[in-house]
Amino acid sequence: MHILIIGAGRIGRSVAENLVNESNDITIVDQDAERVSALETRLDLRGVTGNALSPSVLESAGANDADMILAVTANDETNMAVCLLASQLFNIPTRIARVRNQELRQYPRLLAEEGFQITSTIWPEQALNESLLRLIEFPEALQIIDFAEGKAVLFCVRAVAGSPLVGRPIGDLAVHLPHVPARIVSVFRRNRRLDISSETVIESGDEVIALSSGRDVRRVISELRQHEERIRRIMIAGNARLGVQLAGLLNGPEGRRGYTITILDEDAALCTSLAAAVPKDTELVTANLTDEEALTELCVDRCDLFISLSSRDENNIMGALLAKKLGARRVIALTDSDTFSALMQGTQIDVTVSSTQATIGELLRHVRRGDVLAAHSLRRGVAEALEIVAHGNKRSSKVVGKRIADIDLPEGVEIAALVRDTDDIEEPEVLIAQKDVVVEPEDRVIVFVPGKRVIPQVEKLFAVDVGFF
């Protein structure tokens, strides 16, 4: 697939890194010659320096032959206009734009075929807020991902000594929870993925990736670490605009409500402009997230969760560490640096989140070949989880009609579960992958992929012979 990436910032670089080893022909366009040169040196791609709003620049980047364009610059207007050019001048079939202006969500026709002709819009703040909402609901988790509208849930937790499954083999999960559809998919120990079996013993500190039905998530998590009290008091610091959006999702008309929220931002003018949008039980305060006196006065010691969301990774880390020192029960820091995230493991920071990785998941869903309903980056891009529809029949498909044990999966790839619609029951059925389970046509297959290099093999595995159509 020939893919044009417009913008070599954090998102553009991360997308390129995810796609370049997957048999894709990648060209990246940016006005910053140093950025472009650095990517050309490090990755197997072509770089073009120039303004993507210029048709001649797009043409020199290969727009005439492109299958997809990803407009992910920091400027909404540029991204939207590039998609319009890609459609009208070059007839690029798939046009994806990153858009941050939430007001434009009210005008879908403006973005779609009647306006800028964007085929898919990625909202980075929405993706990040959805990740935070799930971490607030399940404070024990490092990452939590919904599949099939929440019928199946994949989650990552750090195992804690004294929990029922810690010090015990993985196979004991079925003994402890015999009637719960659940499976441990992968285990990372000291940042290395283990080759696991039912005999693998879970150790304290392991990062365990597991999958269960949506209604059983808490029961499975409680096998790996103690249940934490529900989060009620939240402090969101460093980004008032994003904080107000998140508070609206929590305490707004469609939110769960019942949260007491304090939002901090050092920009007094911004706080004033957002005051009217602050939802119920939410306070907006002008203060710096690293100001110890301000955090103390705002009773951070009574806070169940402190979230630092500024545009500077260093401030987010310092603010979260300070909040923890002052007594916050749990802290989350936003950082788009893999180096910083790795350094935070084992520190007082409970979870790091990345706006880039949250956005990448949305982008990957559109880029993956086959009928991919969802694609999520795990452990900051080290692995992926895909939800793929199994089309075809025994003759046209390499997976349909086969027992899971008989499917020729690439090394390290695991089928975690199937989600199956049946006429007998109203809701889809979650089938945890066992060796004798047979894949049926139109099953939604949840696949764990340990690295980017095997993605093309997974896509090929689920491809249907041309004769089927």
N, C-alpha and C positions, 0 to 999 in steps of 0.2 A: 504494500500500500504506500502510495506517495502522499506524505503529509507535510503541509506547511505549518510551521509554528511561528506566529507573529508575537515577538516579545521575548527577550532573553533574560528576563528578571527571574525571581525565585520560582514562579510557576512554570515559566517557559523552560528553564533549566531542568526542573524536576520532571516535566513531561518528556523532554528529550531523553533524559537518563532512563526513564521507564520504557521508552519505546525503541531506542536505538539498537538494542540487542535482540529485537524480535522480528527480524527480516523485513523491517520497514525502511523505506527511502525517506529520510528526514532532511528537510531544509529549514533552517531557522533564520528569521529576519529581525534585525534590530538596528537602531541608529548608532548604537555604541560599538565602535569598531573593536575595542579591547574585549568586550564581552563576547562578541562573535568569534574573534580569534581564539580566545581561551577555550570556547566550546569546541571549535574545529580541532584544536590540538588534543583535547582530552577525549572527545567522542567521535565515533565514526558517522559524521554527518557533514552536510554542506552548509556554510554560512554565507549570508548576503547582508552587507551593510547598506542601510538606506531607510527611507521613510516608506512604510508599507501602504500609505495612502496614495503613493505614486503608482499608477498602473504599470509604468515601465519597470519599477522595482519588483512588483509582483510577477511580471512576465519573466524577468531575469531569474527569479527564484523558482520558476517552473510551474506557475499557476495554470498554464494551459493544459498540463497533464496531471494536475493534482486531484486526488480522490477526496481529500479532506483539508480544511483549514481551521486551525485553532488560534483564535485571536485572544491572547492572554496578556496584553500590555497592562500597565497600571492605569490607563486612561480609557474610561468607558466609551467615550465618543469615538476614539480611534478604533476600538474593537468592533463597534457597531458598523461604522463606515466601511471598514475592511471587509466585513461580511457582505455588505451591499455590493461592493466592487467585485468580490469573488463570485457573486451570483450573476450579476448583470454583464460583466465583461468576460468572465472566464468559465462560467457555468460549473463551478466546483460543487459537486452534489451535497456534501456535508459541510455545514458552516457553523462552527461553535464559537460563542463569544462569552468571555468573562465579563460580567456586569455587576458593579457594586452598588449602584444607586437603587435603593429599595423602592423608591417612589415609582420607578418604571415597571415594577411588578403589577401595578394597577392598569397598565396599558399593554397587554399581551399582543394586540394586533399591531401596535407600533413596532414591536421587535420582530414579529413573524413575517409571513409572506407579503402582507399588505404594506409593510414598512421597510425595515432594514434586512428583511429576508434571512434572518438567523434561523437555522433549523433547530438548534438547541442552545439554551441560555444557562450558563453556570453562575450561580449566586454564591460567592465564597463565604459571605457572612452567614447565610442560611446553613451552609454545610457545616461550618464551625459551631453554630448554635445548636444544631441537631446533635452533634457529638457531645457538647456540654450538657444538654438536656438528659441524655442517657447516663452520663457520668454522675449527674446529680441524683437521678433515680436509683442508680446502682453504685453507691460510693465505694464499694469494695473493688470495683473493676478498674483496670488500666485502659481498656478499650472495649466497646460493646457495639455490636453491629446487628441490625435487623435484616432478615430475609423473609420473603413471601409475606410482606405486610406484618411482620412481627410474629408470624407463626413459628418461625425458627430463629434462634438467636445465637450468634457466635460471640464469645467473649474471652478476654484475656485477664487473668488475675495472677497476683504473686502469692504463691503458697506460703502459709505461715505455720510455724511449728505448733503442735498441739491440736491441729485440725484433724478431723477423722481420716482423711485420705493421705495426709503427710506422713511419710515413713512407711507407707503401704504401697503395694503394687497397683498399677492403673486398673487392673481387672477387678479390684475390690469395689470400684464405683458401682458396678452392676449388682454387687452383693449388698452394698449399703442402700442403694436406691433401685430395687428390683423392678419396679413398675414405672420408672421414669425414663422417657426416651432421651438419652444423653450419651455423649461420646467425647473423650479427650482426643483432640486432633493432632496436637503438637506440643512439645515441651522444649523450652529454651533454658539452658543452664549456663550461667556465666557467659551469656550472649552467644552461645553455640546451640544449634538445633540438634536434639538427640534423635537417634533412630529408635523409636519407641515400639513396645509391644505390651501385651497385657501383663507382662512380668516386670516392666520398668517401674522402679520405685520412685515416687515423688519425694523430692527433698525440699526443705524449707528454703525459700528464696527463688525457687523455680518459677519461671513465667509459663503458665499453663494456658493453652488455647483450647477451649472446649465448646461444644455445641449442644444445645438442648431445645426442647419446645419452649415457646415464649413463656408459658405459665409456670415452668419449672426452673427458671434461671436461678432464683434465690436458693432453692434447695441444692442445686449443684454447686453454686459458689460456696455455700456453707460447708461443703466437704473439704474445701481448700483453705478457707480462712473464716474467722469469726464474722458473724453478721454485725454490721454497724447500724447504729441508730439512724433513723431517717433525718436527712438534712432539712433544717427549717430556717436557720439564719444564714444568709449569704452576703458576702461583700465582694463586689465586682469592681476592680480598680484599673485605671489607666486608659480606658476607652469608653467614654460616656455614651457615644452613639451605639456601639455594640452592646453595652451594658443595658441601655434602655430597651433595645430589641429583645435581649434575653429575658429581662424582667417582664416584658409584655407577654412572652411565651409562657412564663411561669405564673404570673399573677393576673394576666389579662383575661378577657371573657372566655377564651377557650383553654386557658391554662389550668393546671391542677390547683393552683392557689394555695393559700396558707403559708406562704413564704414571707419572711421579713427580710427585705433586701436593701442594702446600702450601696450606692454607686459613687465611686470617687473618680474625679478627673481634675487635673490642675488647670485646665482651660476654663476660666470663669465665664467667658462669653459663650462658649459652647454649652455649658451647663444651663445658662440662662435661656438659650434658644430651645433647649430640649425640655425645659421644666414642664411645659403643658402636656408633653407626651408621656410623662412618668406615670405608671399604673399604680393601682391601689397598693398600700403597704410597702411602698418603695420610696427611699429618700435619696436625693441627688445632692452630693456635697462637693465643693471645690477643695481639693486636697491632692497632694502628691502621694503616690503609692509607696514611696520609700521614706515617707516622713513618719518617724517613730512616734512623735508627739501626737500627730493627727490620728494615727491608727489607734493609739492608746485611748484618746478622747472618744473615739467612735466605738470603743469596746470590742476591739478585734478579738480579745480573749474569750468573748462569749459567742464568737462566730463558729458555725459548724463547717463552713467552707469559704475559703478566700480564693478568688480567681484573679490573676493578674493578666491583663489583655492589652497592654500598651504596644506601640509599634517597635519598641526597643527590647530585644531579648534580654539584655543585661539588666534592665530595670525590672522586667518581669521576674527574673530569677531572684534578684535582691529583695524585691517586694514580697515575694512568696516566702523566702527564708525568714525575713523579718516578721511577717505575720505568724509564721509557725513559732518563732522564738517568743512572740508576745502572747501565744496561747491559742491560736486558731487550731481547731481540731484537724482539719484537712486542708491542703492547699494544692492548687493547680496553677501551673505557669505556662503561658503561651511562648513557644520558641520554635522558630523555623530552622534552627541550626541543629543538624544531626549530632555535631560535636557536643554542643551544650546539653542536648537531650541525653546523650550517653553519659556525660559527666554527672548528671543529676541522679542517675540510678544509685540507690543506696544512701542518698542524702535525705534531708528532712522534707524535700519536695515529693509529694505523693504521686502526682501524675504530671507529665508534660503533654501538651497538645500542640498540634501544628495546623495553622490555617492552610498551609500549602498542601499537606497530606490530605486534609479534609476535602479540598478542592480537587486534588488528583483523583480521588475515588470517583467523583462525578464525571470527570473527563474520561477515565479509563472505561467506564461503562459504554461510552459512545465509540471508543476506538477499538475495543475488542471485537474480533470477528465472530460470526455466529450469532445466535439469538441470546445475547447476554443481557439479563435483566438487571444485574447489579454487579459491580466490581469494587472491591474495597482494598485499600492498601493497609497491610498489617505491619506492626513494628517498624513504622516509618519507612515503608517501602521494601523491607527485607523479604516479605511474603505478600501474597494476595489471596483473597477469597472471592470466588466467582459464583454467581447464580446463573446457570445456563439451562435453557430449555432443550430437552432431548427430543429432537424431531426424527421422523423417519420410521422405518420398520427393521426387521431382522436383516433384510437384504441390503438396505440402503444405509444403515447406520452401524457404526462400530461399537455402540453402547446399548442401543435399544434391543430388548429381548435377551440380554445377557445378565448372568449373575455378576455381582460386583467383583467377586473373586476371579472371574474369567476375563475381565476388562483389562486390556494391556495398558496400564497407567504408566506414564513416565516416572522415573525414579523420584521418590519423595512426595509425589502428588497423592493426595488422599481424597476420596469421595466421602464427605462427612455425613450427608443426609440427602434424602429425597423428599420433596414436598409434592403430594399427589392429590389432585382433585378427583373425587369420586361422586357418583350419583347417590350413593347410599348415605352419605353424611353431608351436612350443610357446609362445614368448614373443611379446608384442605387438611390432609393427614400428613403428619411429620413422621417419616420412617428413618430412623437412625441406620446408617449404613452398616450392614452385616454381610458376611461373605455370600450368603445364600439369597439375599434380596435381589430381585430382578428389576432392571430398569424398564419402565413402560413408556410408550409414546406420550409426549407432552409432560412427562415428569420434569419438575424443576430440580436440577441437580446442584447441590452446593459442594463446591470443589475447593480444597485447600491446595495452594500452589506455593512451594517453598522458595522459588526464585524466578526472576524475570526470564532467564534463558529457556525455561521449559514452557513458557506461555504458548509459543507457536505450536508445540506438540499437543498441548491441551486443545487449542483451537482446531487443529487438524483432526483430533480424536472425535470431536463432537460435530464435525462437518458431515453433511449429508451428501451422498452421491447425487450427481446432477440428474440422473434418471428418475429420482424420487419426485422432482418437480415437473 
